[in-house]
């Protein structure tokens, strides 16, 4: 876990960044409600996540349930606005912690009480701030100009501490183990849902947070997942099927995102083997190029991924695509970073054969 001192240091750094941007402070908005897609901004700065579910607003009763916010002036106390009264230890890190049934009003009050009367305010996490709530904030804080400033959050997170690097490694290990569990469950006669359950079961039992997945097999292996809320079906897997999994989750907010494909119950056909080998070869080439970039700062090494060779590329009747939304086999997303330089690169080659298995 991240220690309280590190959260305090993050808030101090955020204040400095806001001042450098000519802002009098920042307001930070995040969505919780057991979703995993827009909680990072408040969680990174305070260590707080709300699991209270989102429910439609009821006028004069509640508003923005399932969300939380942080008011962080350049000079003044930080205020965390949240929608849960009773919390487990450890407590989130903020100078003031305010419970409210109306998160929008709570944020506006915190700005009025702790920010200068006028000045530009940076907004982090605005993607999850609805038009209705944003309009209410603009009306309430009319003396201020609110400017989107997500670049501040991205910059803060680009340099990793030793604690963060340790959690990234734990997340990677958990994600890899979840994929192994799913692949072990992918046998002839198993349901896609049973394959998914094996992966989710391991993530949850290990204390990780399951984010989502895409699972497909057989004649639908070239798609990401079924077009329904469940990202898997009750299709029975047959021998010779290609099974493709993409799963993502986190450990204390640090993400894993892994994918793997395999042929079930028999040896791959020549075309299936070419597809699997192509993905492996592209990762090896891309890893070499990205590593060169991190160590030297020379981006030219990244071009290696565009020149990898495999039997698949040489087979003209098969379609090979990189960075395409539809695929039949894929590999892990690999992120490289330099804690000192703040360099980052993310690699996720995808290949597709336009043929159903």
Rosetta blueprint (number, residue, H / E / L):
1 X L
2 X L
3 X L
4 X H
5 X H
6 X H
7 X H
8 X H
9 X H
10 X H
11 X H
12 X H
13 X H
14 X H
15 X H
16 X H
17 X H
18 X H
19 X H
20 X H
21 X L
22 X L
23 X L
24 X L
25 X E
26 X E
27 X E
28 X E
29 X E
30 X E
31 X E
32 X L
33 X L
34 X L
35 X L
36 X L
37 X L
38 X L
39 X L
40 X H
41 X H
42 X H
43 X H
44 X H
45 X H
46 X H
47 X L
48 X L
49 X L
50 X L
51 X L
52 X L
53 X L
54 X L
55 X L
56 X L
57 X L
58 X E
59 X L
60 X L
61 X L
62 X E
63 X E
64 X L
65 X L
66 X L
67 X E
68 X E
69 X E
70 X E
71 X E
72 X E
73 X E
74 X L
75 X L
76 X L
77 X L
78 X E
79 X E
80 X E
81 X E
82 X E
83 X L
84 X L
85 X L
86 X L
87 X L
88 X L
89 X L
90 X L
91 X L
92 X L
93 X L
94 X L
95 X L
96 X E
97 X E
98 X E
99 X E
100 X L
101 X L
102 X E
103 X H
104 X H
105 X H
106 X H
107 X H
108 X H
109 X H
110 X H
111 X H
112 X H
113 X H
114 X H
115 X L
116 X L
117 X L
118 X L
119 X E
120 X E
121 X E
122 X E
123 X E
124 X E
125 X L
126 X H
127 X H
128 X H
129 X L
130 X L
131 X H
132 X H
133 X H
134 X H
135 X H
136 X H
137 X H
138 X H
139 X H
140 X H
141 X L
142 X L
143 X L
144 X E
145 X E
146 X E
147 X E
148 X E
149 X L
150 X H
151 X H
152 X H
153 X H
154 X H
155 X H
156 X H
157 X H
158 X L
159 X L
160 X L
161 X L
162 X H
163 X H
164 X H
165 X H
166 X H
167 X H
168 X H
169 X H
170 X H
171 X H
172 X H
173 X H
174 X H
175 X H
176 X H
177 X H
178 X H
179 X H
180 X H
181 X H
182 X H
183 X H
184 X H
185 X H
186 X L
187 X L
188 X L
189 X L
190 X L
191 X E
192 X H
193 X H
194 X H
195 X H
196 X H
197 X H
198 X H
199 X H
200 X H
201 X H
202 X H
203 X H
204 X H
205 X H
206 X L
207 X L
208 X L
209 X E
210 X E
211 X E
212 X E
213 X E
214 X E
215 X E
216 X E
217 X E
218 X H
219 X H
220 X H
221 X L
222 X L
223 X L
224 X L
225 X L
226 X L
227 X L
228 X L
229 X L
230 X L
231 X L
232 X L
233 X L
234 X L
235 X L
236 X E
237 X L
238 X L
239 X L
240 X L
241 X L
242 X E
243 X E
244 X E
245 X E
246 X E
247 X E
248 X E
249 X E
250 X E
251 X E
252 X L
253 X L
254 X E
255 X E
256 X E
257 X E
258 X E
259 X E
260 X E
261 X E
262 X E
263 X E
264 X L
265 X L
266 X L
267 X L
268 X L
269 X L
270 X H
271 X H
272 X H
273 X H
274 X H
275 X H
276 X H
277 X H
278 X H
279 X H
280 X H
281 X H
282 X H
283 X H
284 X H
285 X H
286 X H
287 X H
288 X H
289 X H
290 X H
291 X H
292 X H
293 X H
294 X H
295 X H
296 X H
297 X L
298 X L
299 X H
300 X H
301 X H
302 X H
303 X H
304 X H
305 X H
306 X H
307 X H
308 X L
309 X L
310 X L
311 X L
312 X L
313 X L
314 X L
315 X L
316 X L
317 X L
318 X L
319 X L
320 X L
321 X L
322 X L
323 X L
324 X L
325 X L
326 X L
327 X L
328 X L
329 X E
330 X E
331 X L
332 X L
333 X L
334 X E
335 X E
336 X E
337 X E
338 X L
339 X L
340 X L
341 X L
342 X L
343 X L
344 X E
345 X E
346 X E
347 X E
348 X L
349 X L
350 X E
351 X E
352 X L
353 X L
354 X L
355 X L
356 X L
357 X L
